[in-house]
Amino acid sequence: MGRGKIEIKRIENSSNRQVTYSKRKNGILKKAKEISVLCDAQVSLIIFGVSGKMHEYISPSTTLIDVLDRYQRASGKTLWDAKHENLSNEIDRIKKENDSMQIELRHLKGEDITSLNYKELMALEDALENGLSGVREKKMEVHRMFKRNDKILEEQNKELNFLLQQHLALEGVGNMHGQWI
């Protein structure tokens, strides 16, 4: 006994629609894996649900970029142009620069320096000495600023104490005459 045919149209009930989406999504992902394994086909499947969540399957023997390049060549449709290619190259360049900076940072921390030659170690030592010199200069500048602020506060404190003493003296004179100021 087989199933009856259903009319292919949007399912109005949202919970029924979600259940059907989940089941059919899992089914189509399973079929994509099966055709990839059984037939040695290169398969790339991307599904975006209503929520925006992405589900994908890409054959282990390929990458999404390879499949899309092949699609672009076979269909004649342009998926990305030179501008996108330039952006991709720029991303690759920035990733390499980031990797290089990560290595340099590790070296500055004294990590992974066994592979460095004498010239590289000398350059690293110079960079560290320059950095240390800059830190010391900044520390002295901050120290001088604190001393300056300390002197200013001390002078203001003396002035306030003097004014307080004058006020107390005047108050004392006022009290002697029976008056409050």
C-alpha positions in Angstrom: 0.0 0.0 0.0 1.7 3.2 -1.1 1.2 6.8 -0.2 -1.3 9.0 -2.0 -0.1 11.9 -4.0 -0.2 15.3 -2.3 -0.8 18.6 -3.9 2.4 20.7 -3.9 1.5 24.0 -2.5 2.4 26.1 0.5 1.4 24.5 3.8 -0.7 27.1 5.6 -0.4 25.7 9.2 3.0 26.9 10.5 3.7 24.0 12.8 2.8 21.5 10.0 5.0 23.5 7.6 8.0 23.4 10.1 7.6 19.6 10.6 7.5 19.0 6.9 10.5 21.3 6.3 12.5 19.4 8.9 11.7 16.0 7.5 12.2 16.9 3.9 15.4 18.8 4.7 16.8 15.7 6.4 15.6 13.6 3.5 17.2 15.7 0.8 20.5 16.0 2.7 20.5 12.2 3.1 19.8 11.8 -0.7 22.7 14.2 -1.5 25.1 12.1 0.6 23.9 8.9 -1.0 24.3 10.1 -4.6 27.7 11.5 -3.7 28.8 8.1 -2.3 27.0 5.7 -4.6 27.7 7.5 -7.9 31.0 9.3 -7.0 29.2 12.6 -8.0 30.3 16.0 -6.8 27.3 17.4 -4.9 26.8 20.7 -3.2 23.5 21.5 -1.5 22.7 24.6 0.5 19.3 25.1 2.2 18.2 28.3 3.9 15.2 27.9 6.2 12.6 30.6 6.9 14.6 31.4 10.1 17.6 32.1 8.0 19.5 29.1 9.3 21.7 27.5 6.7 22.1 23.7 6.2 24.6 22.4 3.7 26.2 19.3 2.3 29.3 19.3 0.1 30.9 16.1 -1.2 34.1 15.2 0.6 35.9 15.1 -2.7 35.3 18.8 -3.5 34.8 22.3 -2.1 31.9 24.7 -2.6 34.2 27.1 -4.5 35.1 24.2 -7.0 31.5 23.3 -7.5 30.5 27.0 -8.0 33.4 27.6 -10.4 32.3 24.5 -12.4 28.7 25.7 -12.4 29.8 29.1 -13.6 31.8 27.6 -16.5 29.1 25.1 -17.5 26.1 27.5 -17.3 27.8 30.6 -18.5 26.3 32.5 -15.6 28.6 34.9 -13.8 28.4 34.3 -10.0 31.2 36.6 -9.1 33.2 39.1 -11.1 36.8 40.4 -10.9 35.7 42.7 -8.0 34.8 39.7 -5.9 38.0 37.9 -7.0 40.0 40.9 -5.9 38.2 40.9 -2.5 39.0 37.2 -2.2 42.6 37.9 -2.9 42.6 40.8 -0.4 41.1 38.5 2.3 43.8 35.9 1.6 46.5 38.6 1.8 45.1 39.9 5.1 44.9 36.3 6.5 48.6 35.8 5.6 49.5 39.2 7.2 47.5 38.2 10.3 49.3 34.9 10.5 52.6 36.7 10.2 51.7 39.1 12.9 50.6 36.3 15.2 54.1 34.7 14.7 55.8 38.0 15.4 53.7 38.5 18.5 54.7 35.0 19.8 58.3 35.9 19.1 58.0 39.2 21.0 56.6 37.1 24.0 59.7 34.9 23.7 57.8 31.9 22.3 58.8 29.9 19.2 62.2 31.6 18.9 64.2 28.4 18.4 63.8 28.5 14.6 65.1 32.1 14.4 68.6 32.7 13.1 71.2 35.1 14.6 70.2 38.1 12.5 66.4 37.6 13.3 67.2 37.3 17.0 69.2 40.6 16.9 66.3 42.3 15.2 63.9 40.9 17.8 66.2 42.1 20.6 66.4 45.6 19.1 62.6 45.7 18.7 62.2 44.6 22.4 64.7 47.2 23.6 63.0 50.0 21.6 59.7 48.9 23.1 61.1 48.8 26.6 62.6 52.2 26.1 59.2 53.6 25.0 57.5 52.0 28.0 60.1 53.6 30.4 59.6 57.0 28.8 55.9 56.8 29.1 56.2 55.6 32.7 58.5 58.6 33.6 56.0 61.0 31.8 53.2 59.6 33.9 55.3 59.8 37.1 56.2 63.5 36.3 52.5 64.2 35.7 51.6 62.7 39.1 54.3 64.7 40.9 53.0 67.9 39.2 49.5 67.1 40.2 50.6 66.3 43.7 52.4 69.7 44.1 49.3 71.5 42.7 47.0 69.6 45.2 49.5 70.3 48.0 49.4 74.1 47.2 45.6 74.1 47.0 45.5 72.2 50.3 47.7 74.8 52.0 45.6 77.6 50.5 42.4 76.0 51.8 43.9 75.5 55.2 44.9 79.1 55.3 41.4 80.2 54.4 39.9 77.9 57.0 42.2 79.3 59.7 41.2 82.8 58.7 37.5 81.9 58.7 37.9 80.3 62.2 39.7 83.3 63.5 37.0 85.7 62.2 34.4 83.4 63.7 36.1 83.5 67.0 36.2 87.3 67.0 32.6 87.4 66.1 31.7 85.0 69.0 33.6 87.2 71.4 31.4 90.2 70.5 28.3 88.0 70.7 27.7 87.9 67.0 27.6 85.1 64.5 29.0 85.6 61.1 
